[in-house]
Amino acid sequence: MIKSKKFEKRQREVVDKLILAVAIIEPFFTLPQAYAIFKTQNASGVSILTWMGFNIMTAIWVWYAVNRKDKVVLIYQGLFLIFNTIVIIGALMYGGQWL
């Protein structure tokens, strides 16, 4: 079965819009962890090393996105960088573990 160029273009547009929405929404799933830390003022079960690892890898993705001028990846990873940093700050303030 041969797909028309118009169908392929429309499909690409739908995928592009969907992935942009995911890039904006997904990082917000990090916020409940940050909220729990700051609300309870307890980060005893949070691994600082793990979240720092996430942030290092995220920073590399941000660098990649800037280098490639990829706005979707920049939004996605930029939000993660911000939200992960909030978790790290809370973990450092409220007794997160290094391992």
N, C-alpha and C positions, 0 to 999 in steps of 0.2 A: 504494500500500500504506500503510495506516494503522498506525502503531506504537502500542502500548498505553502508557499512562502508567506502568505498572509496568516495562515494558522500558526506557523512557526514563530513569526514575529509577535503575534498576540500571546502565544504561550511564553515566550521570553519576557514580555512585559509583565505578565502575571507573576512569573517566578521572581523577577526583579523587585516588584512591589512587595511580594511576600517576604523575601529575604531582607529587605529594608525594615519591614515591620518586626521581624524576628531580631534583627540587629539592635533595634531600639528596645524591645520588650525583654529579651532574655537576660541582659545584665541586671535588670531590676529584681530577678530572683535571688540575687546576692543580698539584697537589703534586709530580708528577714533575719539573716545571721547577724548583721550589724545592729539591727533593732534589738535583738535578744541580748546582745552583749551590753549595749548601753542602757537598756531598760533594767536589767538585773544587776548591772555593774559586776558581771562575773563572766570571765572568758576562760575558766579553768579547763574546759574541754576543747579549746581551740588551739590548733597547732600553728604557731607563728611561722615556723619554717615552711609549712605547706602553703600558707597564704602568700608568703614572700616569694616562693617558687612560682606560684600562679602569676604574681605581679611582674616578676622578671620576664617570664615568657610573654606576658601581655605587653610589656614595654617593647619587646622585640617585634611583636605584631604591629604595634603603633608605628614603630620606625619603618617597618615594611610598607604599611599603608601610606605613610607620608612619602616615602621614596617612590612608590608606584602610583601615587595620587588616586588611591582607591578610597572613596568617601565612605562606602558601606563598611569596609573593614575598619576604617578610622573611627567611625561612630561606635561600632560594636566593641572594639577593643578599648577605645577611649573611655567609654562608660565603665567597662570592667576595671580599667586601671583606677578610676576614681572610687568605685564601690569597693574594690579589693583593698585599696589604701585605707578606707574607712574601717574595714574589718581589722586590718593590721593595727591601726591606731588604737582601736578598742581593745584588742588583744594585749597590746603593750601596756595600756592603762590599767586593765582589769585582770591581770594574772594569767594570760595565755601561756601555754607551754611551748618550749622551743622544739619539741619533737612530737 
